[in-house]
Amino acid sequence: YFKSIDIDPNNAVVYNNIALVYDYFLEDYQKAIEYYKKAFELEKDPLYLSNIGKSFAYRLDNYDSGLYYFNKGVNLFPDEKKSYTDRGYFYDYYEDYESAIGDYTNAIELDDEDAGLYFDRADAYNRLEMYDDALRDYFKSIDIDPNNAVVYNNISLVYENFLEDYQKSIEYYKKAFELEEDPLYLSNIGRSFAYRL
């Protein structure tokens, strides 16, 4: 990568790739941030800002600096779904679920066909014990992507653990298992029959 920079010192992608090596393999997060910042100086791409925010927030556990860069992403790129999604993940990580819901909602307004956004917002609603809202978004997620076993599993968990509708819970666990033969889903079915009915 450094040889590549010698040849083309204005290639933002190369600086970002160097940062990724420092971030994920060498675990030198300060160096990673330095190279992410250089990438962003060269090319105003929301990805690079997001990477800076992630390094501060998740690698260095620096809430304020992480939030600063996620906010900067939203301010500079208000029409980019990724800006809101990444800040939503940040809020989720720090258990500020109401703020996460706000950002997922903004992202959905930019792309209402992204099943993952409905899933993420549903999970945040679930953590706030807003089960009707969670189910609404989980169902919207499977309307868009009916083959995601994890969504069916989460629907089951809401029915089983919070709404105490064990028949529905088993129905959705079975659907999750049909889509993905994960032993967890089979175990959930067995637990529901053994302990809930």
Salt bridges, closest charged atoms under 4 A:
ASP23 OD1 - ARG59 NE 2.75
GLU34 OE1 - LYS31 NZ 3.85
GLU41 OE1 - LYS38 NZ 3.91
ASP86 OD2 - LYS82 NZ 2.72
ASP92 OD1 - ARG127 NH1 3.32
ASP103 OD2 - ARG87 NE 2.64
ASP111 OD2 - LYS81 NZ 2.85
ASP114 OD2 - LYS81 NZ 2.80
ASP133 OD1 - ARG136 NH1 2.89
ASP137 OD2 - ARG121 NE 2.45
ASP137 OD1 - ARG136 NE 3.46
GLU160 OE1 - ARG191 NH2 2.60
GLU160 OE2 - ARG196 NE 3.10
